[in-house]
């Protein structure tokens, strides 16, 4: 049995969460945890979720984004998605998640 490295990377800088790679069920928990940590650290400032280097996003990872969005709303910390492009942008758009973040 081979153990593979994750196909995603999450980097948090101040109130920016930078995503790189493929975000699927394997990344869900870490994405949710990172977003919640960023929300609590950001205080009243916004949290920017930067998808510039993300190549794939599935429904599990979108669930983590929505959980983060809801937690941010409860804490009074807005979340914003930036640099979503290609397949990631399409998935966020068709699913209505982009509209949730822009509401």
TORTOR-629606 format. One record per atom (N, C-alpha, C): residue number from 1; residue in three letters; atom name; x, y, z. Coordinates in steps of 0.05 Angstrom, whole numbers, plus 32768, in hexadecimal, padded with zeros to 4 digits. Example, Ala and Ser with C-alpha at 12.3 -4.5 7.8 and 13.67 -1.06 7.14 Angstrom:
{pt 1,'Ala','N',{8108,7F8E,809C}},
{pt 1,'Ala','CA',{80F6,7FA6,809C}},
{pt 1,'Ala','C',{8108,7FBE,809C}},
{pt 2,'Ser','N',{8101,7FD3,808E}},
{pt 2,'Ser','CA',{8111,7FEB,808F}},
{pt 2,'Ser','C',{8102,8001,809D}},
***
This chain:
{pt 1,'Unk','N',{8011,7FE8,8000}},
{pt 1,'Unk','CA',{8000,8000,8000}},
{pt 1,'Unk','C',{8012,8019,8000}},
{pt 2,'Unk','N',{800C,802B,7FEE}},
{pt 2,'Unk','CA',{801B,8044,7FEC}},
{pt 2,'Unk','C',{800C,805B,7FF9}},
{pt 3,'Unk','N',{801A,806B,8007}},
{pt 3,'Unk','CA',{800E,8083,8012}},
{pt 3,'Unk','C',{8016,809B,8001}},
{pt 4,'Unk','N',{8002,80A9,7FF7}},
{pt 4,'Unk','CA',{8008,80C0,7FE6}},
{pt 4,'Unk','C',{8006,80DA,7FF5}},
{pt 5,'Unk','N',{8014,80ED,7FEC}},
{pt 5,'Unk','CA',{8013,8108,7FF8}},
{pt 5,'Unk','C',{7FF9,8115,7FEF}},
{pt 6,'Unk','N',{7FEF,8128,7FFF}},
{pt 6,'Unk','CA',{7FD7,8136,7FF7}},
{pt 6,'Unk','C',{7FDB,8145,7FDD}},
{pt 7,'Unk','N',{7FC6,8148,7FCE}},
{pt 7,'Unk','CA',{7FC7,8156,7FB5}},
{pt 7,'Unk','C',{7FBE,8173,7FB7}},
{pt 8,'Unk','N',{7FC1,817D,7FCF}},
{pt 8,'Unk','CA',{7FB8,8199,7FD4}},
{pt 8,'Unk','C',{7FCB,81A6,7FE8}},
{pt 9,'Unk','N',{7FCA,81C0,7FE9}},
{pt 9,'Unk','CA',{7FDA,81CF,7FFC}},
{pt 9,'Unk','C',{7FC9,81E7,8006}},
{pt 10,'Unk','N',{7FCA,81EC,8020}},
{pt 10,'Unk','CA',{7FBC,8203,802C}},
{pt 10,'Unk','C',{7FD1,8213,803A}},
{pt 11,'Unk','N',{7FD2,822D,8034}},
{pt 11,'Unk','CA',{7FE4,823F,8042}},
{pt 11,'Unk','C',{7FD4,8256,804D}},
{pt 12,'Unk','N',{7FD8,825D,8066}},
{pt 12,'Unk','CA',{7FC8,8273,8072}},
{pt 12,'Unk','C',{7FDB,8289,8078}},
{pt 13,'Unk','N',{7FD5,82A1,806E}},
{pt 13,'Unk','CA',{7FE5,82B9,8073}},
{pt 13,'Unk','C',{7FD2,82CF,807D}},
{pt 14,'Unk','N',{7FD5,82D7,8096}},
{pt 14,'Unk','CA',{7FC3,82EB,80A2}},
{pt 14,'Unk','C',{7FA6,82E2,809D}},
{pt 15,'Unk','N',{7F98,82F1,808D}},
{pt 15,'Unk','CA',{7F7C,82EA,8088}},
{pt 15,'Unk','C',{7F78,82E0,806B}},
{pt 16,'Unk','N',{7F8E,82D4,8060}},
{pt 16,'Unk','CA',{7F8C,82C9,8045}},
{pt 16,'Unk','C',{7F92,82AB,8048}},
{pt 17,'Unk','N',{7F80,829B,803C}},
{pt 17,'Unk','CA',{7F84,827E,803A}},
{pt 17,'Unk','C',{7F89,8278,801D}},
{pt 18,'Unk','N',{7FA1,8270,8017}},
{pt 18,'Unk','CA',{7FA9,826A,7FFB}},
{pt 18,'Unk','C',{7FA7,824C,7FF6}},
{pt 19,'Unk','N',{7F98,8244,7FE1}},
{pt 19,'Unk','CA',{7F93,8228,7FDB}},
{pt 19,'Unk','C',{7FA2,8221,7FC1}},
{pt 20,'Unk','N',{7FAF,8209,7FC2}},
{pt 20,'Unk','CA',{7FBD,8200,7FAA}},
{pt 20,'Unk','C',{7FB8,81E2,7FA8}},
{pt 21,'Unk','N',{7FB3,81D9,7F90}},
{pt 21,'Unk','CA',{7FAF,81BC,7F8B}},
{pt 21,'Unk','C',{7F93,81B4,7F88}},
{pt 22,'Unk','N',{7F8D,819A,7F8E}},
{pt 22,'Unk','CA',{7F73,818E,7F8B}},
{pt 22,'Unk','C',{7F65,818C,7FA6}},
{pt 23,'Unk','N',{7F4E,8198,7FA8}},
{pt 23,'Unk','CA',{7F3F,8198,7FC1}},
{pt 23,'Unk','C',{7F27,8185,7FBF}},
{pt 24,'Unk','N',{7F2A,816E,7FCC}},
{pt 24,'Unk','CA',{7F15,815A,7FCC}},
{pt 24,'Unk','C',{7F10,8151,7FE8}},
{pt 25,'Unk','N',{7F05,8139,7FEC}},
{pt 25,'Unk','CA',{7EFE,8130,8006}},
{pt 25,'Unk','C',{7F16,812E,8019}},
{pt 26,'Unk','N',{7F2E,8129,800D}},
{pt 26,'Unk','CA',{7F46,8127,801E}},
{pt 26,'Unk','C',{7F4F,8142,8029}},
{pt 27,'Unk','N',{7F46,8158,801D}},
{pt 27,'Unk','CA',{7F4E,8172,8026}},
{pt 27,'Unk','C',{7F39,817F,8037}},
{pt 28,'Unk','N',{7F21,8174,8038}},
{pt 28,'Unk','CA',{7F0A,8180,8045}},
{pt 28,'Unk','C',{7F0F,8189,8062}},
{pt 29,'Unk','N',{7F18,8177,8073}},
{pt 29,'Unk','CA',{7F1B,817D,808F}},
{pt 29,'Unk','C',{7F30,8193,8094}},
{pt 30,'Unk','N',{7F47,8190,8086}},
{pt 30,'Unk','CA',{7F5C,81A4,8089}},
{pt 30,'Unk','C',{7F53,81C0,807F}},
{pt 31,'Unk','N',{7F44,81C0,8069}},
{pt 31,'Unk','CA',{7F39,81D9,805F}},
{pt 31,'Unk','C',{7F27,81E6,8073}},
{pt 32,'Unk','N',{7F14,81D6,807D}},
{pt 32,'Unk','CA',{7F01,81E1,8091}},
{pt 32,'Unk','C',{7F10,81EC,80AA}},
{pt 33,'Unk','N',{7F23,81DC,80B4}},
{pt 33,'Unk','CA',{7F32,81E5,80CC}},
{pt 33,'Unk','C',{7F42,81FE,80C6}},
{pt 34,'Unk','N',{7F4E,8200,80AF}},
{pt 34,'Unk','CA',{7F5E,8218,80A8}},
{pt 34,'Unk','C',{7F4C,8230,80A6}},
{pt 35,'Unk','N',{7F34,822D,809A}},
{pt 35,'Unk','CA',{7F22,8244,8097}},
{pt 35,'Unk','C',{7F18,824D,80B3}},
{pt 36,'Unk','N',{7F12,823A,80C4}},
{pt 36,'Unk','CA',{7F08,8241,80DF}},
{pt 36,'Unk','C',{7F1E,824F,80EF}},
{pt 37,'Unk','N',{7F37,8246,80EC}},
{pt 37,'Unk','CA',{7F4E,8253,80FA}},
{pt 37,'Unk','C',{7F51,8270,80EF}},
{pt 38,'Unk','N',{7F4F,8273,80D5}},
{pt 38,'Unk','CA',{7F53,828D,80C9}},
{pt 38,'Unk','C',{7F3D,82A0,80D1}},
{pt 39,'Unk','N',{7F24,8296,80D4}},
{pt 39,'Unk','CA',{7F0E,82A7,80DC}},
{pt 39,'Unk','C',{7F12,82B0,80F9}},
{pt 40,'Unk','N',{7F1A,829F,810A}},
{pt 40,'Unk','CA',{7F1E,82A6,8126}},
{pt 40,'Unk','C',{7F36,82B9,8129}},
{pt 41,'Unk','N',{7F4B,82B6,8118}},
{pt 41,'Unk','CA',{7F62,82C7,811A}},
{pt 41,'Unk','C',{7F5D,82E2,810D}},
{pt 42,'Unk','N',{7F4A,82E3,80FA}},
{pt 42,'Unk','CA',{7F46,82FC,80EA}},
{pt 42,'Unk','C',{7F37,8311,80FA}},
{pt 43,'Unk','N',{7F28,8309,810E}},
{pt 43,'Unk','CA',{7F18,831D,811D}},
{pt 43,'Unk','C',{7F03,8329,810A}},
{pt 44,'Unk','N',{7F00,8343,810A}},
{pt 44,'Unk','CA',{7EEB,834E,80F9}},
{pt 44,'Unk','C',{7EF4,8351,80DB}},
{pt 45,'Unk','N',{7F0D,834C,80D5}},
{pt 45,'Unk','CA',{7F16,834F,80BA}},
{pt 45,'Unk','C',{7F0C,8337,80A9}},
{pt 46,'Unk','N',{7F0D,833A,808F}},
{pt 46,'Unk','CA',{7F04,8324,807E}},
{pt 46,'Unk','C',{7F1A,830E,807B}},
{pt 47,'Unk','N',{7F11,82F7,8072}},
{pt 47,'Unk','CA',{7F22,82E1,806B}},
{pt 47,'Unk','C',{7F20,82DE,804C}},
{pt 48,'Unk','N',{7F37,82DF,803F}},
{pt 48,'Unk','CA',{7F38,82DB,8022}},
{pt 48,'Unk','C',{7F40,82BF,801C}},
{pt 49,'Unk','N',{7F31,82B0,800C}},
{pt 49,'Unk','CA',{7F37,8295,8004}},
{pt 49,'Unk','C',{7F41,8297,7FE7}},
{pt 50,'Unk','N',{7F5B,8293,7FE3}},
{pt 50,'Unk','CA',{7F68,8297,7FC9}},
{pt 50,'Unk','C',{7F6B,827C,7FBB}},
{pt 51,'Unk','N',{7F5D,8279,7FA5}},
{pt 51,'Unk','CA',{7F5D,8260,7F96}},
{pt 51,'Unk','C',{7F70,8261,7F7E}},
{pt 52,'Unk','N',{7F83,8273,7F7E}},
{pt 52,'Unk','CA',{7F95,8277,7F67}},
{pt 52,'Unk','C',{7FA2,825E,7F5D}},
{pt 53,'Unk','N',{7FAB,824D,7F6F}},
{pt 53,'Unk','CA',{7FBA,8235,7F67}},
{pt 53,'Unk','C',{7FA9,821B,7F6B}},
{pt 54,'Unk','N',{7F8F,821E,7F70}},
{pt 54,'Unk','CA',{7F7E,8206,7F73}},
{pt 54,'Unk','C',{7F76,81FC,7F58}},
{pt 55,'Unk','N',{7F78,81E2,7F54}},
{pt 55,'Unk','CA',{7F71,81D6,7F3A}},
{pt 55,'Unk','C',{7F57,81C7,7F3A}},
{pt 56,'Unk','N',{7F4E,81BE,7F51}},
{pt 56,'Unk','CA',{7F36,81AD,7F53}},
{pt 56,'Unk','C',{7F28,81B2,7F6D}},
{pt 57,'Unk','N',{7F0D,81B1,7F6C}},
{pt 57,'Unk','CA',{7EFD,81B5,7F84}},
{pt 57,'Unk','C',{7EE4,81A3,7F82}},
{pt 58,'Unk','N',{7EE0,8192,7F96}},
{pt 58,'Unk','CA',{7EC8,8182,7F96}},
{pt 58,'Unk','C',{7EB4,818A,7FAB}},
{pt 59,'Unk','N',{7E9E,817C,7FAD}},
{pt 59,'Unk','CA',{7E88,8184,7FBF}},
{pt 59,'Unk','C',{7E90,8182,7FDC}},
{pt 60,'Unk','N',{7EA2,8170,7FE3}},
{pt 60,'Unk','CA',{7EAB,816E,7FFF}},
{pt 60,'Unk','C',{7EBA,8187,8007}},
{pt 61,'Unk','N',{7ECC,8191,7FF6}},
{pt 61,'Unk','CA',{7EDB,81A9,7FFC}},
{pt 61,'Unk','C',{7EC8,81C1,7FFB}},
{pt 62,'Unk','N',{7EB4,81C1,7FE9}},
{pt 62,'Unk','CA',{7EA1,81D7,7FE9}},
{pt 62,'Unk','C',{7E92,81D8,8003}},
{pt 63,'Unk','N',{7E8C,81C0,800E}},
{pt 63,'Unk','CA',{7E7F,81BF,8028}},
{pt 63,'Unk','C',{7E8F,81CD,803E}},
{pt 64,'Unk','N',{7EA9,81C8,803D}},
{pt 64,'Unk','CA',{7EBB,81D6,8050}},
{pt 64,'Unk','C',{7EBB,81F4,804D}},
{pt 65,'Unk','N',{7EBA,81FD,8033}},
{pt 65,'Unk','CA',{7EB8,821A,802E}},
{pt 65,'Unk','C',{7E9F,8225,803A}},
{pt 66,'Unk','N',{7E89,8217,8036}},
{pt 66,'Unk','CA',{7E6F,8221,8040}},
{pt 66,'Unk','C',{7E6F,8221,805E}},
{pt 67,'Unk','N',{7E7A,820D,806B}},
{pt 67,'Unk','CA',{7E7D,820D,8088}},
{pt 67,'Unk','C',{7E8D,8225,8091}},
{pt 68,'Unk','N',{7EA3,822B,8083}},
{pt 68,'Unk','CA',{7EB3,8242,808A}},
{pt 68,'Unk','C',{7EA3,825C,8086}},
{pt 69,'Unk','N',{7E94,825E,8070}},
{pt 69,'Unk','CA',{7E84,8276,806B}},
{pt 69,'Unk','C',{7E70,827A,8082}},
{pt 70,'Unk','N',{7E62,8264,808A}},
{pt 70,'Unk','CA',{7E4E,8267,809F}},
{pt 70,'Unk','C',{7E5B,826E,80BA}},
{pt 71,'Unk','N',{7E72,8262,80C0}},
{pt 71,'Unk','CA',{7E81,8269,80D9}},
{pt 71,'Unk','C',{7E8A,8286,80D8}},
{pt 72,'Unk','N',{7E92,828F,80C1}},
{pt 72,'Unk','CA',{7E9A,82AB,80BE}},
{pt 72,'Unk','C',{7E83,82BE,80C3}},
{pt 73,'Unk','N',{7E6C,82B8,80B7}},
{pt 73,'Unk','CA',{7E54,82C8,80BB}},
{pt 73,'Unk','C',{7E4D,82C9,80D9}},
{pt 74,'Unk','N',{7E4E,82B3,80E6}},
{pt 74,'Unk','CA',{7E48,82B2,8103}},
{pt 74,'Unk','C',{7E5B,82C3,8113}},
{pt 75,'Unk','N',{7E74,82C4,810B}},
{pt 75,'Unk','CA',{7E89,82D3,8119}},
{pt 75,'Unk','C',{7E8B,82F0,810F}},
{pt 76,'Unk','N',{7E7C,82F7,80FB}},
{pt 76,'Unk','CA',{7E7D,8312,80F0}},
{pt 76,'Unk','C',{7E96,8317,80DF}},
{pt 77,'Unk','N',{7EA1,8301,80D4}},
{pt 77,'Unk','CA',{7EB9,8302,80C3}},
{pt 77,'Unk','C',{7EB1,82FA,80A7}},
{pt 78,'Unk','N',{7EB1,830C,8094}},
{pt 78,'Unk','CA',{7EAA,8304,8078}},
{pt 78,'Unk','C',{7EC0,82F4,806B}},
{pt 79,'Unk','N',{7EB9,82E1,805A}},
{pt 79,'Unk','CA',{7ECB,82D1,804A}},
{pt 79,'Unk','C',{7EC7,82D9,802D}},
{pt 80,'Unk','N',{7EDD,82DA,801E}},
{pt 80,'Unk','CA',{7EDC,82E2,8002}},
{pt 80,'Unk','C',{7EED,82CF,7FF2}},
{pt 81,'Unk','N',{7EE3,82C6,7FDB}},
{pt 81,'Unk','CA',{7EF2,82B5,7FC9}},
{pt 81,'Unk','C',{7EFE,82C6,7FB3}},
{pt 82,'Unk','N',{7F18,82C1,7FAE}},
{pt 82,'Unk','CA',{7F26,82CF,7F98}},
{pt 82,'Unk','C',{7F35,82BB,7F87}},
{pt 83,'Unk','N',{7F3B,82C3,7F6E}},
{pt 83,'Unk','CA',{7F4C,82B5,7F5C}},
{pt 83,'Unk','C',{7F42,8298,7F55}},
{pt 84,'Unk','N',{7F29,8293,7F57}},
{pt 84,'Unk','CA',{7F1E,8279,7F4E}},
{pt 84,'Unk','C',{7F1D,827A,7F30}},
{pt 85,'Unk','N',{7F28,8266,7F23}},
{pt 85,'Unk','CA',{7F28,8266,7F06}},
{pt 85,'Unk','C',{7F25,824A,7EFB}},
{pt 86,'Unk','N',{7F20,8248,7EE2}},
{pt 86,'Unk','CA',{7F1D,822E,7ED5}},
{pt 86,'Unk','C',{7F07,821C,7EE1}},
{pt 87,'Unk','N',{7F0E,8203,7EE5}},
{pt 87,'Unk','CA',{7EFC,81F0,7EF0}},
{pt 87,'Unk','C',{7EF2,81F8,7F0C}},
{pt 88,'Unk','N',{7F04,8202,7F1D}},
{pt 88,'Unk','CA',{7EFC,820A,7F38}},
{pt 88,'Unk','C',{7EE7,8220,7F37}},
{pt 89,'Unk','N',{7EEB,8234,7F26}},
{pt 89,'Unk','CA',{7ED8,824A,7F23}},
{pt 89,'Unk','C',{7EBD,823F,7F1A}},
{pt 90,'Unk','N',{7EBE,822D,7F06}},
{pt 90,'Unk','CA',{7EA6,8222,7EFB}},
{pt 90,'Unk','C',{7E96,8212,7F10}},
{pt 91,'Unk','N',{7EA4,8202,7F20}},
{pt 91,'Unk','CA',{7E96,81F2,7F35}},
{pt 91,'Unk','C',{7E8A,8205,7F4A}},
{pt 92,'Unk','N',{7E99,821A,7F52}},
{pt 92,'Unk','CA',{7E8E,822D,7F66}},
{pt 92,'Unk','C',{7E77,823C,7F5A}},
{pt 93,'Unk','N',{7E78,8243,7F41}},
{pt 93,'Unk','CA',{7E62,8252,7F34}},
{pt 93,'Unk','C',{7E49,8241,7F31}},
{pt 94,'Unk','N',{7E4C,8229,7F25}},
{pt 94,'Unk','CA',{7E35,8218,7F1F}},
{pt 94,'Unk','C',{7E27,820F,7F39}},
{pt 95,'Unk','N',{7E37,820B,7F4E}},
{pt 95,'Unk','CA',{7E2C,8202,7F67}},
{pt 95,'Unk','C',{7E1E,8218,7F77}},
{pt 96,'Unk','N',{7E23,8231,7F6F}},
{pt 96,'Unk','CA',{7E18,8247,7F7D}},
{pt 96,'Unk','C',{7E29,8251,7F95}},
{pt 97,'Unk','N',{7E3F,8244,7F9A}},
{pt 97,'Unk','CA',{7E51,824C,7FB0}},
{pt 97,'Unk','C',{7E5C,8268,7FAD}},
{pt 98,'Unk','N',{7E63,826F,7F94}},
{pt 98,'Unk','CA',{7E6D,828B,7F90}},
{pt 98,'Unk','C',{7E58,829F,7F98}},
{pt 99,'Unk','N',{7E3F,829A,7F92}},
{pt 99,'Unk','CA',{7E29,82AC,7F99}},
{pt 99,'Unk','C',{7E27,82AE,7FB8}},
{pt 100,'Unk','N',{7E2B,8298,7FC6}},
{pt 100,'Unk','CA',{7E29,8298,7FE3}},
{pt 100,'Unk','C',{7E3F,82AB,7FEF}},
{pt 101,'Unk','N',{7E57,82A9,7FE3}},
{pt 101,'Unk','CA',{7E6D,82B9,7FEE}},
{pt 101,'Unk','C',{7E6A,82D7,7FE6}},
{pt 102,'Unk','N',{7E5C,82DC,7FD0}},
{pt 102,'Unk','CA',{7E58,82F8,7FC7}},
{pt 102,'Unk','C',{7E3F,8304,7FD2}},
{pt 103,'Unk','N',{7E2F,82F5,7FE2}},
{pt 103,'Unk','CA',{7E16,8300,7FEC}},
{pt 103,'Unk','C',{7E1A,8313,8003}},
***
